[in-house]
Amino acid sequence: MKFFFKINLNKYGELKQQAEAEARTFRNTVISFVVLFLILYGGVFYLRYTMQKKVDFRRDVLADINSQIEKYQTSGDYLSAEDLQKIAEISRNRIFWAKKLVAFSEQTDDKIAIEKFTYKNGVLKLFGITPLDREQQELDLIIEGFINDLQNNEQIAIDFPEIYFEKSRKDKEKDTDIVKFEIACVAREED
């Protein structure tokens, strides 16, 4: 039998290689940390720069708006006679819609319902319905009753002096015969 012994005569070389590997790992870690720090610092600096540009832009816009507001603000000393006439005309010719809607609702009864209305080019159109009654003429109810009530209502007649029946048609909804009608209210001419 033969015995073999292995003797490592290069122990110093292994320790040196291990120390170099640890130094390389430490150096790579430090370099990676510095690079990561520089990237993050650059990203934060870039975000700060872009945010500062946005803030500066908003300040410029706000300053521009404030200068425009100051330019357009006028006192009574600078209003011309023509400006005052325009303001008076607007005040005279405006329509108080809330009051008109209340007045229209007061003129409707349980036989007439307004489904919708439109206002275009100085003409208010009322679209309504009424049930078909064999004992009473629908057009009499609409023309003589509802339209006369509208013409006699001071709140409505002041802005709509001309009110007239336009058209109607018979229809059926939910087993009920009805008449759909349209009434035009012409606004007064502006002075």
LOTORKE-265505 format. One record per residue (C-alpha): residue in three letters; chain; x, y, z. Coordinates in nm, 3 decimals. Example, Ala and Ser with C-alpha at 12.3 -4.5 7.8 and 13.67 -1.06 7.14 Angstrom:
2
PT   residuo   cadena      east     north        up
PT       ALA        A     1.230    -0.450     0.780
PT       SER        A     1.367    -0.106     0.714
***
This chain:
191
PT   residuo   cadena      east     north        up
PT       MET        A     0.000     0.000     0.000
PT       LYS        A     0.105     0.337    -0.089
PT       PHE        A     0.003     0.654     0.090
PT       PHE        A    -0.002     0.986    -0.082
PT       PHE        A     0.002     1.318     0.087
PT       LYS        A    -0.091     1.639    -0.080
PT       ILE        A     0.083     1.947     0.044
PT       ASN        A    -0.028     2.287    -0.072
PT       LEU        A     0.279     2.498    -0.099
PT       ASN        A     0.088     2.786    -0.259
PT       LYS        A    -0.121     2.887     0.045
PT       TYR        A    -0.004     3.244     0.015
PT       GLY        A    -0.120     3.265    -0.348
PT       GLU        A    -0.473     3.152    -0.258
PT       LEU        A    -0.498     3.409     0.019
PT       LYS        A    -0.379     3.678    -0.219
PT       GLN        A    -0.636     3.575    -0.482
PT       GLN        A    -0.912     3.574    -0.220
PT       ALA        A    -0.811     3.924    -0.101
PT       GLU        A    -0.803     4.051    -0.461
PT       ALA        A    -1.149     3.902    -0.525
PT       GLU        A    -1.288     4.071    -0.213
PT       ALA        A    -1.125     4.400    -0.315
PT       ARG        A    -1.272     4.366    -0.666
PT       THR        A    -1.619     4.294    -0.524
PT       PHE        A    -1.592     4.592    -0.290
PT       ARG        A    -1.470     4.817    -0.575
PT       ASN        A    -1.756     4.698    -0.805
PT       THR        A    -2.010     4.756    -0.529
PT       VAL        A    -1.880     5.108    -0.464
PT       ILE        A    -1.877     5.190    -0.838
PT       SER        A    -2.231     5.051    -0.879
PT       PHE        A    -2.350     5.254    -0.581
PT       VAL        A    -2.187     5.575    -0.714
PT       VAL        A    -2.333     5.519    -1.063
PT       LEU        A    -2.678     5.448    -0.919
PT       PHE        A    -2.651     5.755    -0.697
PT       LEU        A    -2.550     5.971    -0.995
PT       ILE        A    -2.841     5.837    -1.203
PT       LEU        A    -3.089     5.902    -0.923
PT       TYR        A    -2.941     6.245    -0.859
PT       GLY        A    -2.964     6.324    -1.230
PT       GLY        A    -3.325     6.204    -1.239
PT       VAL        A    -3.417     6.419    -0.939
PT       PHE        A    -3.235     6.716    -1.090
PT       TYR        A    -3.418     6.665    -1.421
PT       LEU        A    -3.757     6.641    -1.246
PT       ARG        A    -3.681     6.952    -1.045
PT       TYR        A    -3.577     7.135    -1.361
PT       THR        A    -3.893     7.038    -1.553
PT       MET        A    -4.116     7.123    -1.255
PT       GLN        A    -3.944     7.459    -1.221
PT       LYS        A    -4.006     7.524    -1.591
PT       LYS        A    -4.376     7.440    -1.542
PT       VAL        A    -4.399     7.666    -1.238
PT       ASP        A    -4.228     7.949    -1.428
PT       PHE        A    -4.461     7.898    -1.724
PT       ARG        A    -4.767     7.904    -1.496
PT       ARG        A    -4.637     8.221    -1.329
PT       ASP        A    -4.596     8.383    -1.671
PT       VAL        A    -4.949     8.279    -1.771
PT       LEU        A    -5.088     8.410    -1.441
PT       ALA        A    -4.902     8.739    -1.486
PT       ASP        A    -5.038     8.765    -1.841
PT       ILE        A    -5.394     8.696    -1.724
PT       ASN        A    -5.361     8.951    -1.444
PT       SER        A    -5.232     9.212    -1.690
PT       GLN        A    -5.526     9.137    -1.923
PT       ILE        A    -5.768     9.166    -1.632
PT       GLU        A    -5.618     9.499    -1.532
PT       LYS        A    -5.642     9.614    -1.893
PT       TYR        A    -6.010     9.520    -1.916
PT       GLN        A    -6.115     9.651    -1.577
PT       THR        A    -6.269     9.989    -1.615
PT       SER        A    -6.442    10.218    -1.379
PT       GLY        A    -6.750    10.426    -1.444
PT       ASP        A    -6.526    10.720    -1.532
PT       TYR        A    -6.415    10.548    -1.854
PT       LEU        A    -6.753    10.425    -1.982
PT       SER        A    -6.869    10.606    -2.291
PT       ALA        A    -7.226    10.708    -2.359
PT       GLU        A    -7.242    10.433    -2.621
PT       ASP        A    -7.135    10.173    -2.362
PT       LEU        A    -7.405    10.293    -2.124
PT       GLN        A    -7.667    10.270    -2.401
PT       LYS        A    -7.561     9.913    -2.481
PT       ILE        A    -7.586     9.816    -2.114
PT       ALA        A    -7.932     9.974    -2.090
PT       GLU        A    -8.043     9.794    -2.407
PT       ILE        A    -7.924     9.459    -2.275
PT       SER        A    -8.105     9.524    -1.949
PT       ARG        A    -8.426     9.624    -2.129
PT       ASN        A    -8.427     9.336    -2.379
PT       ARG        A    -8.334     9.045    -2.160
PT       ILE        A    -8.583     8.773    -2.077
PT       PHE        A    -8.612     8.645    -1.722
PT       TRP        A    -8.662     8.278    -1.801
PT       ALA        A    -8.727     8.164    -1.446
PT       LYS        A    -9.027     8.395    -1.423
PT       LYS        A    -9.146     8.284    -1.767
PT       LEU        A    -9.128     7.916    -1.676
PT       VAL        A    -9.326     7.978    -1.359
PT       ALA        A    -9.585     8.170    -1.560
PT       PHE        A    -9.610     7.887    -1.818
PT       SER        A    -9.654     7.631    -1.541
PT       GLU        A    -9.932     7.841    -1.387
PT       GLN        A   -10.119     7.845    -1.720
PT       THR        A   -10.115     7.469    -1.770
PT       ASP        A   -10.396     7.271    -1.617
PT       ASP        A   -10.474     6.902    -1.578
PT       LYS        A   -10.583     6.876    -1.943
PT       ILE        A   -10.266     7.021    -2.100
PT       ALA        A    -9.904     6.922    -2.049
PT       ILE        A    -9.597     7.086    -2.202
PT       GLU        A    -9.355     6.813    -2.310
PT       LYS        A    -9.069     7.035    -2.423
PT       PHE        A    -8.986     7.378    -2.553
PT       THR        A    -8.724     7.536    -2.776
PT       TYR        A    -8.607     7.893    -2.823
PT       LYS        A    -8.440     7.992    -3.147
PT       ASN        A    -8.417     8.321    -3.337
PT       GLY        A    -8.660     8.495    -3.104
PT       VAL        A    -8.929     8.226    -3.128
PT       LEU        A    -9.022     8.012    -2.829
PT       LYS        A    -9.196     7.692    -2.938
PT       LEU        A    -9.403     7.496    -2.688
PT       PHE        A    -9.468     7.130    -2.765
PT       GLY        A    -9.758     6.994    -2.564
PT       ILE        A   -10.014     6.719    -2.539
PT       THR        A   -10.376     6.701    -2.435
PT       PRO        A   -10.607     6.399    -2.407
PT       LEU        A   -10.862     6.356    -2.684
PT       ASP        A   -11.205     6.444    -2.548
PT       ARG        A   -11.505     6.355    -2.765
PT       GLU        A   -11.724     6.614    -2.592
PT       GLN        A   -11.484     6.907    -2.638
PT       GLN        A   -11.293     7.021    -2.941
PT       GLU        A   -10.921     6.998    -2.871
PT       LEU        A   -10.843     7.299    -3.084
PT       ASP        A   -11.094     7.504    -2.884
PT       LEU        A   -10.920     7.393    -2.564
PT       ILE        A   -10.581     7.478    -2.709
PT       ILE        A   -10.661     7.795    -2.902
PT       GLU        A   -10.935     7.954    -2.697
PT       GLY        A   -10.826     7.828    -2.360
PT       PHE        A   -10.452     7.784    -2.335
PT       ILE        A   -10.336     8.042    -2.592
PT       ASN        A   -10.576     8.306    -2.459
PT       ASP        A   -10.452     8.238    -2.106
PT       LEU        A   -10.094     8.282    -2.226
PT       GLN        A   -10.179     8.607    -2.407
PT       ASN        A   -10.357     8.739    -2.100
PT       ASN        A   -10.072     8.652    -1.863
PT       GLU        A    -9.877     8.973    -1.808
PT       GLN        A    -9.550     8.794    -1.732
PT       ILE        A    -9.560     8.610    -2.066
PT       ALA        A    -9.716     8.877    -2.286
PT       ILE        A    -9.456     9.139    -2.193
PT       ASP        A    -9.180     8.946    -2.375
PT       PHE        A    -9.395     8.741    -2.615
PT       PRO        A    -9.668     8.968    -2.755
PT       GLU        A    -9.746     8.735    -3.046
PT       ILE        A    -9.861     8.383    -2.953
PT       TYR        A   -10.023     8.157    -3.208
PT       PHE        A   -10.116     7.794    -3.279
PT       GLU        A    -9.888     7.626    -3.533
PT       LYS        A    -9.998     7.266    -3.578
PT       SER        A   -10.138     6.956    -3.414
PT       ARG        A   -10.176     6.586    -3.481
PT       LYS        A   -10.365     6.303    -3.320
PT       ASP        A   -10.169     6.019    -3.164
PT       LYS        A   -10.215     5.731    -2.924
PT       GLU        A   -10.003     5.664    -2.615
PT       LYS        A   -10.066     5.385    -2.366
PT       ASP        A   -10.422     5.318    -2.488
PT       THR        A   -10.509     5.689    -2.463
PT       ASP        A   -10.597     5.904    -2.761
PT       ILE        A   -10.407     6.232    -2.742
PT       VAL        A   -10.344     6.542    -2.947
PT       LYS        A    -9.988     6.668    -2.982
PT       PHE        A    -9.971     7.038    -3.056
PT       GLU        A    -9.718     7.313    -3.117
PT       ILE        A    -9.755     7.677    -3.014
PT       ALA        A    -9.518     7.955    -3.121
PT       CYS        A    -9.445     8.255    -2.900
PT       VAL        A    -9.267     8.532    -3.086
PT       ALA        A    -9.043     8.754    -2.876
PT       ARG        A    -9.085     9.129    -2.895
PT       GLU        A    -8.857     9.316    -3.132
PT       GLU        A    -8.545     9.463    -2.977
PT       ASP        A    -8.532     9.840    -2.980
***
